[in-house]
Amino acid sequence: MIYAEKIAASSILFRIRKIALSLFGDWVSNAYNYEYFSEETLKKVDDDTIVSDFTNCLSNAIQRVSEKKDEKINISGWAYGFICGFMEGALHTRWYGRYIIQKSHEYKKILFFHSVYKMCVNSRRKCTRAVRP
């Protein structure tokens, strides 16, 4: 089952937008503790991306709950706690990667060296293909 489509088609989507933006605001208030997070980064944030992230994480969490054994699901409050924990971890990882890691100098250096590596690998393949009969 694809829960993202069901969520998008439901009336809960209007509530999700409000909750997602509020949750992102709370995350941002903690993100200022990180070195590479800035106001400049915050200006480039798209609300639709935040809502999409939230919706995807929610649908993934529901999918994972539906795959669990009935013994766990029958415990009162277990599914709620699982979904909250899953979404907290997934959203933090996604937002941390997008808004903090990708803005760091180390990430830009790694990306540069990875590009140089790929260029060398591709040029090497072209040279070896040309030499072979």
FILOSE-144082 format. One record per residue (C-alpha): y, z negated, x. Coordinates in steps of 0.05 Angstrom, whole numbers, plus 5000, padded with zeros to 4 digits. Layout:
N
YZX;...
REM end
This chain:
133
500050005000;507050155024;511249565004;517749855031;517650384976;516349854923;521949424949;526750014950;524950194879;525649484852;531849134827;531148614883;534349104932;541348874911;539548154928;536348374993;542748695016;546648055006;541247625039;540348105098;547748125114;548347365107;542347265152;545247745204;551747365202;547946725218;544247085274;550847345302;553746635305;547946445351;548247105389;554946935420;551046475467;548047095500;551647405559;551848125535;553648025462;560948185446;565848355391;565349075412;557949075396;559248765328;564149315309;558649835318;553649495271;551849885209;550349485146;545149985123;541349895188;541249145178;538649215107;533549725130;531149245185;530548685135;526849115084;521949375136;520548675162;519548415091;514748975074;510848855139;510548115125;507848235054;502848735082;500348215133;499647685079;495548155035;490848265094;489547525105;483347165079;483646845010;482546145040;489346155073;492946485015;490545954966;493945405005;500345224969;506445485006;502545825061;504646535043;511946325038;511845995106;508146585137;513147085109;519146675133;516246585202;514147305208;521047555188;524647065233;520847305293;520948045276;528448065260;530447655321;526248115366;529048745334;536348515334;535948205404;533148845432;538349285397;544648875403;543648475467;538448775513;540749495505;547849275523;545848945588;547049245657;539849135676;537549555617;542250115636;539650105707;532350115684;533950695637;537251075694;531350975741;526451155685;530251805673;530051965748;522651815749;521352275689;525452825721;521452765786;514852775748;516953385708;519453755769;513053595807;508853875751;512854525751;511954595827;504454465826;503354945769;507055495805;502855415868;496055425833;492756105825;
REM end
